[in-house]
Amino acid sequence: DIQMTQSPSSLSASVGDRVTITCRASQTISSYLNWYQQKPGKAPKLLIYGASSLQSGVPSRFSGSGSGTDFILTISSLQPEDFATYYCQQSYSVPFTFGGGTKVEIK
Amino acid sequence: QVQLRESGPGLVKPSQTLSLTCTVSGGSISSGSYSWSWIRQPAGKGLEWIGRIYTSGSTSYNPSLKSRVTISVDTSKNLFSLKLSSVTAADTAVYYCAREGYSSGWQLDCWGQGTLVTVSS
């Protein structure tokens, strides 16, 4: 299985901050990388697919970059509704494994 | 707007079989190039991809669960199902069904609300 490692596991930030979350794959996965946002008690929501494509309806302050083994999710200006846990997922090979998550908390 | 909803027992005894159904509404399960997946999440933990099925019936499973998992589809009823046998407390989790679309790779683009399954005697 491909292991996905996210860092940090949690962070504290203020509204308006620029936030970056890193995801590293244990082997190359080309650009087959997705990002999801999950709020407490809710199902995950797709934000970014194919490493950098923004899912329809997702605000443009979210962006993704990277290829190969190293990927970044960036929130350009953190909004109150962005406090949540973020997961990366590889879709290069089955099983489609997830990272351990990054919890974004209010500073 | 496609919607998914999980249903099934919230409590399963150890060694028994967990059975869940995901009903798809707002669109045909057979339309488009989608696969249909199950994912689970133990309380306070991360996400685990269980497996998926195409409407052709072709399946892919997580090797860690493969010996215990069966995913099936009923296109006439617009639903797909999960069976997990010989459950233990470690199988206690929120179980999600989701649609997998393909655009620059596979992605879970539509999720059910999730259903909590507890394994306990």
Interface residues (C-beta under 8 A of the other chain):
Chain A: D1 S31 Y32 L33 N34 Y36 K42 A43 P44 K45 L46 Y49 G50 A51 S53 Q55 Y87 Q89 S91 Y92 V94 P95 F96 T97 F98 G99 G100 G101
Chain B: G46 L47 E48 W49 G51 S60 Y61 N62 P63 S64 Y96 A98 S103 S104 G105 W106 Q107 L108 D109 W111 G112 Q113 G114
